[in-house]
Amino acid sequence: MRKLLLFRSPLLLVLVASVAVAAVATVREPIERTLILAEHPRADAHKLYVGGRISTVLRFEKPCDPERTKLLAWEGRFERLICSGKTVVLYPLGDLTPEDRFMLLVTLTDGTEIPFTVTAHRQFYGDREIDQQVNVFADRQGYDAVLSSLYRALKSERELREENERYRKEENSIDHAYATLLVNGALKKTPFRPKNTVVIKDGGLDMVVNLFSGEGKAAAVVQLNNTNSDEPWRFGEARLSFDGSSHTARPFALRMNRAEIIPGASGRIAVVADKSAFVSEEGLVDLRLEIFRSDGSQQVVVLLDHRLVRE
């Protein structure tokens, strides 16, 4: 059962997940990927990135042999493999960890064997990147392979444009500049005043949450100290919303001094929100800042009281 540690003060509310629980991270648009076997060394097993309770579909040029298509050690982690016609379907019962590796061998009816390594989803700017459909071709000959590669190139071009636009906006954003100063400890160079501080211990992670009040803005800095002797802590994503729902997501500026914190090290995450983010039809409302680890587990929830925003 999920346990929460609750801290209350007039302007601060922090919820900490003391047991790692799977949170539904933001999933990007359906991921369709093309794999050209001739472009990769034949001895390598091609990687498949899967997510808990999300089907991953593999499509081949030729029918698969169900008797010789196998996923090793799947019991308890996946539903039984589906192999029908030119399609193989994987369905993980839960999220995998980056260290998980499951061997999948797909054998086509002509005897061709294609090995895969099934592992956890990748992070892409805080979003979970999951292989929802992988189109497998022997080479670049043929209309389907060319068409699929074209779609892949157009999608990559669009994502690159969006990424460049995001960077351009961030370079000119005063909120991102303030977040950079805060994450580097240069509070005196910002217009913010310290308001509240809470120290939290959560298993192998010690956290210090600081809230700041500013003219027309509010800010939070979370310092994380990894006291775990074995595992690094990896940042997944941050969300700011009215009530934790993606439908009420609000804009904010985020900066961190490191995305991965090795055992014995520490890192900081700074978030700055403009007054406009607190505005709703009912007037100014409190916002909920959530920080997730790379495995999708919620690490901490901070309530940004609208009274932090000074007139």
N, C-alpha and C positions, 0 to 999 in steps of 0.2 A: 504494500500500500504506500502511496506517496505521502511523505511527511513534509510539513512546512514549518520553518521557524519564522515567527512573526514578530516584527519590531515596530512599535508605533511611537510617533511623536507628532507635534502639531504639523510639521512639514515633511515628515519622512515616514515612509512605509517600505520595508524591505522584506521580501519573501525569498527564502533560500531552499532549493530542493536538496534535502539532506540525503536522499536516495536517488540515484540516477534513474530518471524516467524518460521514456521515449517521447519527445515532443514532436508534433507534426511541423517540420520545418518547411519553409517556403520551397515549393517545387516549381521550377521553371516550366515553360511550355514543353509539350511532349518531345522527348529527345529521340530523334531518328538518326542513326549513324550508319555509314557505309564502310564495310571492311573489304578491301581488295587483297586477297591472299597473296598475290604475286608481289605485292609491295613490302611484304614482311618476311623475315627469315623463316623458313619452313620448320625449323627446330623449335621455334618459340611458341608458347601457348598464348593465344590472344586473350586479353583481359576483357571481362564483362563486368560492368558496374551496376549493382542491383540495389533496390531499396525494399525495406520491409513492407509486406502486404501490397506490393506493386508488381504487376506482371512484366517480365522482360521476354520479348518475342524475338526469335531468330528466324530469318527467312533465307532459304538457300535456293540456288538455281535448279537443283535436282532433288528428288525425294530422299528422305532420310530413312535409315533402317532402324525401326524401333527396338529390335532385339540387340543391336550393337551400339546403340546410343545410350550412354550411361552418365549419371552424376554420382560421384563417389561420396560416401559418408553424408548423404543428404538427410537421413532420418532425424526428425525432430527440429530441423532447421528449414526445410523446404517441404512444400507439397510434392506429391509424386510427379516426376517429370512427364510432360506431355510431348509426344513425338508423333506428328500426324502429317502425312504428305510432305511438303517442303518446309514445314514449320515445327520449331521446337519452342516450348514455353516453360519458363522458370517462374516460380512463385515463392519467394522467401516468406516464412512465417513471421519474421521480425528483422530488424536492421542488423547487418553484419558490422563487425569492427574492421578497421583498416588492416589488422593483422590476419583476419580470416582469409583462407584460401580453399576453395573447393574445385576439384578437377572435373571438368565436363569434357567428354569425348563424344563428338557427333560423327557418326559414320553414315555416309551416303550409300545409296543402293548400288552404286558402281564400285564400292569398296574404298573410296576416298575417306581418310580419317582426318578430322579437324579438331585439335585440342584447344580448350579454353580454360582460363583461370577465372573463377567467379569470386568477386570480392565486393567490398563495401562501396557505396556511392562516393563520388568525388565532390569537393566543395568548389563552387564557381561563384566568387564574389558573394559568399554567404548563402547561396542557393545550393540545394542538393541536385547534382547532375547525375541522372540515372539513365541507363540504357533501356529505353522502353521498347525500341525496335532496332535491331541490328540486321542490316541487309548484307549478306555475305556473297561475294562474287569471286570466281577463280582468277579473273584478270579484267582488264579494262575493255575488252572486246564486248560488243553487244550494246543494244540500246538502253536496257535497264540500268546497267552499270554507269553509263555516261550520264543518263538523266539523274540518277541518284547523286552522283558526284557533283552535278551542276547545282542541285538543290543544296547540297552541303556547302558549296562555295558561296552561294548567295546568302545563306544563313550566317556564315562566318563573316562575310562582308558587312551585313547588317549589324551583327553584334559588335564588330570593331568600330563602326560608326557610333553606335550608342555608347560604347566605352570611352571613345575620344571625346564625345560631347559631355559625358559625365565628368571627365577629368577637367575639361575646359571650365565647366561651371564651378567645380570645386576650387580651382585656382583663383577665381574671382570672388569667392564666397568669404565674407567676413566671419561667418560662423565657423567655417573650416579653419580659418586662421586662428580664431580663439581656441578651438579644440586642440590645435597643434601646440599652442602655448601652454594650455592646461596639462596636456599629456606629458610635456617636457618640464613641468614644475614651475613655469613662469607665471604664476598667478598674479603677481604685481603688475604685469604688463597687460592685464585684461581688466575689464570693468566689473568683474565679479567679486562678491563678498562671501566668505564661508558662512554656511548656515547650520548644517548638521553633519555629524560624523558618527558612523556605526561600525564597530569591529565585529566580524563574524568568522567563526570557525566551522568549516563544513568538510569533515573527513580529512582528506589530504590537501585541502585548499583553505588558506587564511585570506580573508577579504577585508578591505577597509573601503567603505562607501562614503564619499564626501559629496554633499549637495551645496550648490552655490546659487546665490541670488544676483540678478543683474538687471540693468535698465532695459526693459523690453525683451529680456531673455532669461533662460534658466540653464543650468549646467550640472552635470554629474561626472565625477571621476571615480572609477572603481579600480583599486589596486589589488592585484591578485598575487599571492605568494604561494608557490607550489611546494608544499612540505612532503609531498609524496616521494618516496625513495625509488619508485620504479617507473612511473608513467609521466610523460609530458602532458601538459594541459594545452589544448588547441582551441582557438577561437572558431566558432561557427558562424554566428550572425547576431545582429542586434535588431530589435523592433521597437517602435514607439507608436502607441495607439491609445484610443480612448479606453478600451476595455479588453485588450488582448486579442481582438478580432482583426483579421487582415482587412476587413471592410472599413475599419476606422483608422487605418495606418496614417501616420503623420510624418512630415519631412523633418529631418534632423541632420546635424553634422557629426561625424564620428572620426576619431583618430585613435590609433593605438601604437605603442612603441615596440610591440612584438606580438605576432599572431600565435606563436608557440612558446610556451614557458616550460623549460626543462626542470626536472627536480632540483630544488634548492634555489631556483631563480625566481624573480618577480617581474611583473609587467603591469602596465596601466592602460585603461580604456577611458577616453574622454568623450562625452556627448554634450552637444550644445543644441538647444531648441529655441527657436524664435517665438515671440508672443503669438504670432499667427497660427502656430501649431496647436495652441491651446483653445482656439476660438471654435465654438460650435453654435448651433442655432439657439441653444439655451444660454449662451454667453461663454465665459471662460470655464474650462473643465480641467480636472486633473488628468495627467497622462501616465501611462504604464510603460516603463522601459524594461524590456526583457533581453537578457543575454543568454545565448545558447552555446554549448560546446560543439565541436565539430561532429560529434556523433548524434547531434540532434537533441541532446538532453538539456533541459532548462537548468541553468546554473544559478541565476539570481533574477529577481523582479524588484524594481525600484519604482515607487510612486513619486512622480514629479508633481508636487502640489502647485496649482496655478498661482498661489500667493508668492512663490519664488520669483515671479516676474514682477519687477518694480516698475512703477509708472515714471 
